[in-house]
Amino acid sequence: MDEKLRQLKKDILVSSFNAGACHIGSALSCIDILYDIFYRLIEKDDIFIFGKASGVSALYVILADKGYFPKEKLADYLKKYPLASKEVNGVIHSVGSCGHGLNVAAGIALGKKMKQENGKVYCLIGDGECQEGSVYEAILFARHHNLDNLHLYVDNNGLQALGKTSEIIGLHSAFTFMKNALPNVKIIKTIKGQGVSFLENKIESHYMNLTKELLNKALCEI
């Protein structure tokens, strides 16, 4: 594992512990995707929209590492802004209910095309979020306007707040629709709580707070 990525995962654990924050499993499932976007893909004129409401600590640790705010503020931000908030430097769109991030990203992508501006629009959403009807409105909108500058990533960890995604509303046909409708869609199979044995593939990792003992165990495993 890249040492930078390893440190970001440790930052998620430490800042979440210091803030008494949960959603650690969601953050660990998407940090690899965010790492790829922010450290390998995104360029000067590109924009990123975080649609996946939970797991925001993954976004915050990257923004801190990129210098948007001091790393010392991570725990404070997770306490005050437990979902992505534009009050945090580097965050463009505040996230409350899931299902709105892609709509915002599609609107920005259309604006860029109309103004003939350079740059791509990246958007990350969760698999459970794909059960929201607003996601499909955004996809239809993007297809209608041929938004080839919109790059959609889906964190497909198979778990959501109340159980297995496949048992709540299966998404096989939905993912097929996405791939057929848009030119730049990546549906990435991930593991909730990846890298920490007592969090991996466990619904509890959506809500669990770390004790000092669990923090030390998780840090050793990362």
Phi and psi in degrees as GROMACS dihedral restraints (atoms count N, CA, C in turn):
[ dihedral_restraints ]
;  ai    aj    ak    al  type     phi  dphi    fc
    3     4     5     6     1   -55.9    20    10
    4     5     6     7     1   135.3    20    10
    6     7     8     9     1   -63.9    20    10
    7     8     9    10     1   -33.9    20    10
    9    10    11    12     1   -62.5    20    10
   10    11    12    13     1   -45.4    20    10
   12    13    14    15     1   -63.3    20    10
   13    14    15    16     1   -40.6    20    10
   15    16    17    18     1   -60.9    20    10
   16    17    18    19     1   -42.1    20    10
   18    19    20    21     1   -66.3    20    10
   19    20    21    22     1   -38.9    20    10
   21    22    23    24     1   -61.8    20    10
   22    23    24    25     1   -39.5    20    10
   24    25    26    27     1   -65.9    20    10
   25    26    27    28     1   -38.8    20    10
   27    28    29    30     1   -65.8    20    10
   28    29    30    31     1   -37.8    20    10
   30    31    32    33     1   -62.7    20    10
   31    32    33    34     1   -37.7    20    10
   33    34    35    36     1   -58.7    20    10
   34    35    36    37     1   -47.8    20    10
   36    37    38    39     1   -64.4    20    10
   37    38    39    40     1   -48.3    20    10
   39    40    41    42     1   -67.0    20    10
   40    41    42    43     1   -46.5    20    10
   42    43    44    45     1   -66.8    20    10
   43    44    45    46     1   -36.4    20    10
   45    46    47    48     1   -66.3    20    10
   46    47    48    49     1   -41.1    20    10
   48    49    50    51     1   -63.3    20    10
   49    50    51    52     1   -47.0    20    10
   51    52    53    54     1   -64.2    20    10
   52    53    54    55     1   -29.7    20    10
   54    55    56    57     1   -90.5    20    10
   55    56    57    58     1   -10.3    20    10
   57    58    59    60     1    65.2    20    10
   58    59    60    61     1    33.8    20    10
   60    61    62    63     1   -96.9    20    10
   61    62    63    64     1   151.6    20    10
   63    64    65    66     1  -106.4    20    10
   64    65    66    67     1  -154.0    20    10
   66    67    68    69     1    62.4    20    10
   67    68    69    70     1    26.6    20    10
   69    70    71    72     1   -67.4    20    10
   70    71    72    73     1   -39.8    20    10
   72    73    74    75     1   -60.3    20    10
   73    74    75    76     1   -38.9    20    10
   75    76    77    78     1   -66.5    20    10
   76    77    78    79     1   -37.9    20    10
   78    79    80    81     1   -67.3    20    10
   79    80    81    82     1   -42.8    20    10
   81    82    83    84     1   -69.6    20    10
   82    83    84    85     1   -23.6    20    10
   84    85    86    87     1   -77.8    20    10
   85    86    87    88     1   -23.6    20    10
   87    88    89    90     1  -110.5    20    10
   88    89    90    91     1    -5.5    20    10
   90    91    92    93     1   -63.4    20    10
   91    92    93    94     1   -35.4    20    10
   93    94    95    96     1   -64.2    20    10
   94    95    96    97     1   -38.4    20    10
   96    97    98    99     1   -66.0    20    10
   97    98    99   100     1   -46.7    20    10
   99   100   101   102     1   -63.4    20    10
  100   101   102   103     1   -37.9    20    10
  102   103   104   105     1   -60.6    20    10
  103   104   105   106     1   -44.4    20    10
  105   106   107   108     1   -62.3    20    10
  106   107   108   109     1   -42.0    20    10
  108   109   110   111     1   -67.9    20    10
  109   110   111   112     1   -50.3    20    10
  111   112   113   114     1   -79.1    20    10
  112   113   114   115     1   -26.3    20    10
  114   115   116   117     1  -109.2    20    10
  115   116   117   118     1   -10.8    20    10
  117   118   119   120     1  -127.8    20    10
  118   119   120   121     1   -25.1    20    10
  120   121   122   123     1  -112.8    20    10
  121   122   123   124     1   -48.0    20    10
  123   124   125   126     1   -65.4    20    10
  124   125   126   127     1   137.6    20    10
  126   127   128   129     1  -121.8    20    10
  127   128   129   130     1   179.8    20    10
  129   130   131   132     1   -50.4    20    10
  130   131   132   133     1   -47.0    20    10
  132   133   134   135     1   -93.0    20    10
  133   134   135   136     1     5.5    20    10
  135   136   137   138     1   -83.6    20    10
  136   137   138   139     1   158.0    20    10
  138   139   140   141     1  -129.8    20    10
  139   140   141   142     1   142.9    20    10
  141   142   143   144     1  -120.4    20    10
  142   143   144   145     1   133.9    20    10
  144   145   146   147     1  -120.2    20    10
  145   146   147   148     1   125.5    20    10
  147   148   149   150     1   -96.4    20    10
  148   149   150   151     1   106.1    20    10
  150   151   152   153     1   -92.4    20    10
  151   152   153   154     1   -22.5    20    10
  153   154   155   156     1   -76.5    20    10
  154   155   156   157     1    99.9    20    10
  156   157   158   159     1   -59.3    20    10
  157   158   159   160     1   -47.4    20    10
  159   160   161   162     1   -78.6    20    10
  160   161   162   163     1   161.4    20    10
  162   163   164   165     1    79.0    20    10
  163   164   165   166     1    19.0    20    10
  165   166   167   168     1   -64.7    20    10
  166   167   168   169     1   -21.1    20    10
  168   169   170   171     1   -59.6    20    10
  169   170   171   172     1   -28.6    20    10
  171   172   173   174     1   -63.9    20    10
  172   173   174   175     1   -40.6    20    10
  174   175   176   177     1   -69.3    20    10
  175   176   177   178     1   -44.1    20    10
  177   178   179   180     1   -62.6    20    10
  178   179   180   181     1   -40.9    20    10
  180   181   182   183     1   -66.2    20    10
  181   182   183   184     1   -33.2    20    10
  183   184   185   186     1   -69.7    20    10
  184   185   186   187     1   -43.8    20    10
  186   187   188   189     1   -61.5    20    10
  187   188   189   190     1   -39.0    20    10
  189   190   191   192     1   -64.6    20    10
  190   191   192   193     1   -43.7    20    10
  192   193   194   195     1   -63.7    20    10
  193   194   195   196     1   -32.5    20    10
  195   196   197   198     1   -80.1    20    10
  196   197   198   199     1    -4.2    20    10
  198   199   200   201     1    90.3    20    10
  199   200   201   202     1    14.3    20    10
  201   202   203   204     1   -70.4    20    10
  202   203   204   205     1   -28.2    20    10
  204   205   206   207     1  -159.5    20    10
  205   206   207   208     1   160.1    20    10
  207   208   209   210     1   -63.9    20    10
  208   209   210   211     1   141.3    20    10
  210   211   212   213     1   -58.3    20    10
  211   212   213   214     1   -29.1    20    10
  213   214   215   216     1   -63.6    20    10
  214   215   216   217     1   -17.4    20    10
  216   217   218   219     1   -88.7    20    10
  217   218   219   220     1    -3.5    20    10
  219   220   221   222     1   -55.3    20    10
  220   221   222   223     1   -51.9    20    10
  222   223   224   225     1   -63.6    20    10
  223   224   225   226     1   -39.5    20    10
  225   226   227   228     1   -62.3    20    10
  226   227   228   229     1   -42.5    20    10
  228   229   230   231     1   -66.2    20    10
  229   230   231   232     1   -38.4    20    10
  231   232   233   234     1   -67.3    20    10
  232   233   234   235     1   -30.6    20    10
  234   235   236   237     1   -71.4    20    10
  235   236   237   238     1   -47.0    20    10
  237   238   239   240     1   -81.5    20    10
  238   239   240   241     1   -36.5    20    10
  240   241   242   243     1  -126.7    20    10
  241   242   243   244     1    75.4    20    10
  243   244   245   246     1   -71.3    20    10
  244   245   246   247     1    -9.4    20    10
  246   247   248   249     1  -120.6    20    10
  247   248   249   250     1   157.9    20    10
  249   250   251   252     1   -53.2    20    10
  250   251   252   253     1   127.2    20    10
  252   253   254   255     1  -131.9    20    10
  253   254   255   256     1   136.0    20    10
  255   256   257   258     1   -70.9    20    10
  256   257   258   259     1    -3.7    20    10
  258   259   260   261     1   -70.5    20    10
  259   260   261   262     1   -16.9    20    10
  261   262   263   264     1   -93.0    20    10
  262   263   264   265     1   126.1    20    10
  264   265   266   267     1   -57.9    20    10
  265   266   267   268     1   128.6    20    10
  267   268   269   270     1   103.4    20    10
  268   269   270   271     1   -14.6    20    10
  270   271   272   273     1   -96.0    20    10
  271   272   273   274     1   124.7    20    10
  273   274   275   276     1   -89.4    20    10
  274   275   276   277     1   -37.3    20    10
  276   277   278   279     1  -127.2    20    10
  277   278   279   280     1   125.0    20    10
  279   280   281   282     1   -73.4    20    10
  280   281   282   283     1   138.3    20    10
  282   283   284   285     1  -113.4    20    10
  283   284   285   286     1   123.5    20    10
  285   286   287   288     1  -115.0    20    10
  286   287   288   289     1   -97.6    20    10
  288   289   290   291     1   -67.3    20    10
  289   290   291   292     1   143.9    20    10
  291   292   293   294     1   -69.7    20    10
  292   293   294   295     1   159.4    20    10
  294   295   296   297     1   104.8    20    10
  295   296   297   298     1    -2.4    20    10
  297   298   299   300     1  -103.4    20    10
  298   299   300   301     1   -21.2    20    10
  300   301   302   303     1   -59.3    20    10
  301   302   303   304     1   -43.2    20    10
  303   304   305   306     1   -67.0    20    10
  304   305   306   307     1   -35.1    20    10
  306   307   308   309     1   -61.9    20    10
  307   308   309   310     1   -43.8    20    10
  309   310   311   312     1   -64.0    20    10
  310   311   312   313     1   -44.2    20    10
  312   313   314   315     1   -61.3    20    10
  313   314   315   316     1   -41.7    20    10
  315   316   317   318     1   -64.7    20    10
  316   317   318   319     1   -39.9    20    10
  318   319   320   321     1   -63.7    20    10
  319   320   321   322     1   -41.7    20    10
  321   322   323   324     1   -65.9    20    10
  322   323   324   325     1   -40.9    20    10
  324   325   326   327     1   -62.6    20    10
  325   326   327   328     1   -40.4    20    10
  327   328   329   330     1   -65.0    20    10
  328   329   330   331     1   -43.0    20    10
  330   331   332   333     1   -58.3    20    10
  331   332   333   334     1   -41.2    20    10
  333   334   335   336     1   -62.8    20    10
  334   335   336   337     1   -41.9    20    10
  336   337   338   339     1   -66.3    20    10
  337   338   339   340     1   -42.6    20    10
  339   340   341   342     1   -65.3    20    10
  340   341   342   343     1   -35.0    20    10
  342   343   344   345     1   -90.0    20    10
  343   344   345   346     1    -0.6    20    10
  345   346   347   348     1    55.8    20    10
  346   347   348   349     1    43.0    20    10
  348   349   350   351     1   -90.3    20    10
  349   350   351   352     1   148.0    20    10
  351   352   353   354     1   -75.5    20    10
  352   353   354   355     1   163.5    20    10
  354   355   356   357     1   106.3    20    10
  355   356   357   358     1   149.6    20    10
  357   358   359   360     1   -99.8    20    10
  358   359   360   361     1   163.6    20    10
  360   361   362   363     1  -119.0    20    10
  361   362   363   364     1   117.1    20    10
  363   364   365   366     1   -99.9    20    10
  364   365   366   367     1   141.8    20    10
  366   367   368   369     1  -141.2    20    10
  367   368   369   370     1   132.5    20    10
  369   370   371   372     1  -113.2    20    10
  370   371   372   373     1   127.8    20    10
  372   373   374   375     1  -128.0    20    10
  373   374   375   376     1   163.9    20    10
  375   376   377   378     1   -94.4    20    10
  376   377   378   379     1   163.6    20    10
  378   379   380   381     1   -68.3    20    10
  379   380   381   382     1   -41.0    20    10
  381   382   383   384     1   -61.2    20    10
  382   383   384   385     1   -31.1    20    10
  384   385   386   387     1   -63.9    20    10
  385   386   387   388     1   -25.2    20    10
  387   388   389   390     1   -71.6    20    10
  388   389   390   391     1    -2.8    20    10
  390   391   392   393     1   -84.8    20    10
  391   392   393   394     1    -6.5    20    10
  393   394   395   396     1   -82.5    20    10
  394   395   396   397     1   134.0    20    10
  396   397   398   399     1   -63.8    20    10
  397   398   399   400     1   -29.3    20    10
  399   400   401   402     1   -63.4    20    10
  400   401   402   403     1   -27.4    20    10
  402   403   404   405     1   -62.0    20    10
  403   404   405   406     1   -40.6    20    10
  405   406   407   408     1   -75.9    20    10
  406   407   408   409     1   -30.5    20    10
  408   409   410   411     1   -60.7    20    10
  409   410   411   412     1   -42.8    20    10
  411   412   413   414     1   -64.5    20    10
  412   413   414   415     1   -40.2    20    10
  414   415   416   417     1   -66.1    20    10
  415   416   417   418     1   -43.4    20    10
  417   418   419   420     1   -62.6    20    10
  418   419   420   421     1   -40.8    20    10
  420   421   422   423     1   -61.9    20    10
  421   422   423   424     1   -45.8    20    10
  423   424   425   426     1   -65.6    20    10
  424   425   426   427     1   -39.0    20    10
  426   427   428   429     1   -67.4    20    10
  427   428   429   430     1   -42.6    20    10
  429   430   431   432     1   -59.1    20    10
  430   431   432   433     1   -39.7    20    10
  432   433   434   435     1   -95.7    20    10
  433   434   435   436     1     8.4    20    10
  435   436   437   438     1    52.1    20    10
  436   437   438   439     1    54.8    20    10
  438   439   440   441     1   -83.7    20    10
  439   440   441   442     1    75.1    20    10
  441   442   443   444     1   -75.5    20    10
  442   443   444   445     1    -4.1    20    10
  444   445   446   447     1   -91.8    20    10
  445   446   447   448     1     1.4    20    10
  447   448   449   450     1   -97.8    20    10
  448   449   450   451     1   125.6    20    10
  450   451   452   453     1  -119.0    20    10
  451   452   453   454     1   112.8    20    10
  453   454   455   456     1  -103.0    20    10
  454   455   456   457     1   130.2    20    10
  456   457   458   459     1  -117.6    20    10
  457   458   459   460     1   134.6    20    10
  459   460   461   462     1  -117.0    20    10
  460   461   462   463     1   122.3    20    10
  462   463   464   465     1   -83.1    20    10
  463   464   465   466     1   100.2    20    10
  465   466   467   468     1   -98.7    20    10
  466   467   468   469     1    76.2    20    10
  468   469   470   471     1   -92.7    20    10
  469   470   471   472     1    -4.5    20    10
  471   472   473   474     1    80.7    20    10
  472   473   474   475     1    -0.3    20    10
  474   475   476   477     1  -129.5    20    10
  475   476   477   478     1   146.1    20    10
  477   478   479   480     1  -136.4    20    10
  478   479   480   481     1  -173.0    20    10
  480   481   482   483     1   -54.9    20    10
  481   482   483   484     1   -35.0    20    10
  483   484   485   486     1  -111.4    20    10
  484   485   486   487     1     6.7    20    10
  486   487   488   489     1   150.3    20    10
  487   488   489   490     1  -159.2    20    10
  489   490   491   492     1   -73.4    20    10
  490   491   492   493     1   133.0    20    10
  492   493   494   495     1   -58.4    20    10
  493   494   495   496     1   -39.8    20    10
  495   496   497   498     1   -64.6    20    10
  496   497   498   499     1   -24.7    20    10
  498   499   500   501     1   -92.1    20    10
  499   500   501   502     1   -15.2    20    10
  501   502   503   504     1   -92.8    20    10
  502   503   504   505     1   -62.0    20    10
  504   505   506   507     1  -147.1    20    10
  505   506   507   508     1   108.4    20    10
  507   508   509   510     1   -61.9    20    10
  508   509   510   511     1   148.2    20    10
  510   511   512   513     1  -120.0    20    10
  511   512   513   514     1    12.0    20    10
  513   514   515   516     1   -58.0    20    10
  514   515   516   517     1   -50.1    20    10
  516   517   518   519     1   -67.7    20    10
  517   518   519   520     1   -32.5    20    10
  519   520   521   522     1   -65.7    20    10
  520   521   522   523     1   -43.0    20    10
  522   523   524   525     1   -65.4    20    10
  523   524   525   526     1   -37.6    20    10
  525   526   527   528     1   -62.2    20    10
  526   527   528   529     1   -43.1    20    10
  528   529   530   531     1   -59.7    20    10
  529   530   531   532     1   -45.6    20    10
  531   532   533   534     1   -58.3    20    10
  532   533   534   535     1   -48.2    20    10
  534   535   536   537     1   -63.9    20    10
  535   536   537   538     1   -35.5    20    10
  537   538   539   540     1   -77.9    20    10
  538   539   540   541     1   -26.4    20    10
  540   541   542   543     1   -85.8    20    10
  541   542   543   544     1   -33.9    20    10
  543   544   545   546     1  -122.7    20    10
  544   545   546   547     1   144.9    20    10
  546   547   548   549     1   -77.1    20    10
  547   548   549   550     1   -23.1    20    10
  549   550   551   552     1  -125.9    20    10
  550   551   552   553     1    75.6    20    10
  552   553   554   555     1  -124.5    20    10
  553   554   555   556     1   130.8    20    10
  555   556   557   558     1  -124.6    20    10
  556   557   558   559     1   115.5    20    10
  558   559   560   561     1  -101.7    20    10
  559   560   561   562     1   109.2    20    10
  561   562   563   564     1  -108.1    20    10
  562   563   564   565     1   120.6    20    10
  564   565   566   567     1   -72.3    20    10
  565   566   567   568     1   119.9    20    10
  567   568   569   570     1  -125.4    20    10
  568   569   570   571     1   178.8    20    10
  570   571   572   573     1  -123.8    20    10
  571   572   573   574     1   122.0    20    10
  573   574   575   576     1   -63.2    20    10
  574   575   576   577     1   128.8    20    10
  576   577   578   579     1    74.5    20    10
  577   578   579   580     1    23.3    20    10
  579   580   581   582     1   -53.6    20    10
  580   581   582   583     1   131.9    20    10
  582   583   584   585     1    97.3    20    10
  583   584   585   586     1   -11.5    20    10
  585   586   587   588     1  -123.1    20    10
  586   587   588   589     1   114.3    20    10
  588   589   590   591     1   -57.1    20    10
  589   590   591   592     1   -40.1    20    10
  591   592   593   594     1   -83.2    20    10
  592   593   594   595     1    -0.2    20    10
  594   595   596   597     1  -110.9    20    10
  595   596   597   598     1   -24.0    20    10
  597   598   599   600     1   -61.7    20    10
  598   599   600   601     1   127.1    20    10
  600   601   602   603     1    56.8    20    10
  601   602   603   604     1    31.4    20    10
  603   604   605   606     1  -118.8    20    10
  604   605   606   607     1   129.1    20    10
  606   607   608   609     1   -61.4    20    10
  607   608   609   610     1   -27.6    20    10
  609   610   611   612     1   -61.5    20    10
  610   611   612   613     1   -24.8    20    10
  612   613   614   615     1   -68.3    20    10
  613   614   615   616     1   -10.9    20    10
  615   616   617   618     1   -74.8    20    10
  616   617   618   619     1   -27.8    20    10
  618   619   620   621     1  -119.1    20    10
  619   620   621   622     1   -16.2    20    10
  621   622   623   624     1   -65.5    20    10
  622   623   624   625     1   136.5    20    10
  624   625   626   627     1  -100.4    20    10
  625   626   627   628     1   144.3    20    10
  627   628   629   630     1   -85.1    20    10
  628   629   630   631     1   136.9    20    10
  630   631   632   633     1   -86.2    20    10
  631   632   633   634     1   170.2    20    10
  633   634   635   636     1   -60.7    20    10
  634   635   636   637     1   -40.2    20    10
  636   637   638   639     1   -63.9    20    10
  637   638   639   640     1   -44.7    20    10
  639   640   641   642     1   -67.6    20    10
  640   641   642   643     1   -35.6    20    10
  642   643   644   645     1   -60.1    20    10
  643   644   645   646     1   -48.2    20    10
  645   646   647   648     1   -63.1    20    10
  646   647   648   649     1   -39.6    20    10
  648   649   650   651     1   -63.8    20    10
  649   650   651   652     1   -43.6    20    10
  651   652   653   654     1   -65.0    20    10
  652   653   654   655     1   -41.3    20    10
  654   655   656   657     1   -63.7    20    10
  655   656   657   658     1   -37.9    20    10
  657   658   659   660     1   -66.0    20    10
  658   659   660   661     1   -37.1    20    10
  660   661   662   663     1   -73.5    20    10
  661   662   663   664     1   -35.3    20    10
